[in-house]
Amino acid sequence: MPENQNIEWKEIWKDEYLAWLCGFANAQGGSLYIGKNDKGECIGLPNACKLLEDLPNKIRDTLGIIAAVSLLNEGDNEYIEISVKSYPIAISYKGIYYCRSGSTNQKLAGLELESFLLRKQGATWDNLPLPAFTMDDVNDGIIDSFKKLATKKGRIDKSVLDEPKELLMKKLHLINNGYLTNAAMLLFAEDPEKWQLGAYTKVGFFESNSNLMYQDEIHGSLLEQIDRIIEIVHLKYMKAKIFYEGIQRIERYFVPDEALREALLNALCHKDYARGIPIQISVYDDKLYIANCGRLPENWSAQKLMEKHSSEPYNPNIAHVYYLAGFIESWGRGIEKICDACREDDVPLPEYDITGNTVMIKFMASEDRIIRFDSEKVTEKVTEKVTEKEQEILSLLLENPYYTYVELAAELQVSRKTVAVRIALLKRRGILTRVGSATKGYWKINKN
């Protein structure tokens, strides 16, 4: 049995190993074995009986916890097992907080310590009150879009459409001790970065790992970012393979739409915003990465989660696909949706990589979906394809070329910023031109 999240071996006892017990108590719990070498082989412990008597009191007096200390035998050799349960409160050793991570003992400091203490108190950063963000800062347009979308999907009753935003904030549990929370700011502020740095997404296209060709930043509320990210990734960063079923033309990207949306939702919803680092999406010819600062649940189990979310037998080589399943239990079948979408579209399952506090998902293209990048043909004109959502704008402008951004947003039931992004892309590709001033001009469609 190798050392892991819950097991540590030591040949002899040293008082500094109390820090390891502290780490177990602050994580999932675990066992420290005294009298075993680094390979897990029992080498014996000459003072085992004395340790059996001294250690329970030493652990209690130093850490304030109760540990089960047992004397065990393996052949003619004796060794000690010290088992510690996971504690609901924060445990420190000499004023320092430790937490078990994998097979290492981590000393917590800075944002990590702050986040850890909040969790032990039953609080999270997103639920903390933000006095500087008031009801006047809640964007009415985003509220209206949220209400219409939520009622359309059956998430809330239509009667909520007529309720004031103050009541909606209470029903969504976005008020804490009389103040709006950080979550309310991220969801309903027109510009969350006024209150929290890094609350945006960066997208870049890479010809190679060291060669960034172009990039974009998507800003705005979380409710607006998701659609705009998907739109710009499809429009500017990914090329679709064309298939035909009979006379019907079908376009398919190497990342299925449903899988991409679920992965983006997870990144946006479970990012550690307190770190001030934006989500980063890296697109290549044959792969796409979504990376964000996030934290895994302390009680995750890849094997159990895989068994829960898949009918396939446990396979450690693909268990990372289910690594984050516990992250989105409250969001339903997110991981299953990603994997099902990939299976249905006959593309490889995604892979997860967890390094430190960064969680990254990698989508890979199957060979028949790869369209190689031609650097000699790269221009500011990104594509001639008009998406369905862009066609909605063009159809409205055909009826009335004098529509304003606000009027278009109202017709389409989206935010003004969403309309602005779509129009900017149409203008960049020469499909749409503004004639005259911003207030008295009109829109001219240049292409069919």
Secondary structure, DSSP 8 states (H G I E B T S, - for coil): ---BTTEEEESS--GGGHHHHHHHHHTTEEEEEESB-TTS-B---TTHHHHHHHHHHHHHHHHS---EEEEEEETTEEEEEEEEE--SS--EETTEEEEEETTEEEE--HHHHHHHHHHHTT--GGGSB-TTS-GGGB-HHHHHHHHHHHHHTTSS-GGGGGS-HHHHHHHTT-EETTEEBHHHHHHHBS-GGGTSTT-SEEEEEEEETTEEEEEEEE-S-HHHHHHHHHHHIIIII---EEEEETTEEEEE-SS-HHHHHHHHHHHHHHB-GGG---EEEEE-SSEEEEEEEB---TT--HHHHHHHH-SS---TTTGGGGTTGGGGGGG-SHHHHHHHHHHHTT----EEEEETTEEEEEEE--GGG-----GGG--S-------HHHHHHHHHHHH-TT--HHHHHHHHTS-HHHHHHHHHHHHHTTSEEEES-TTT-EEEE---
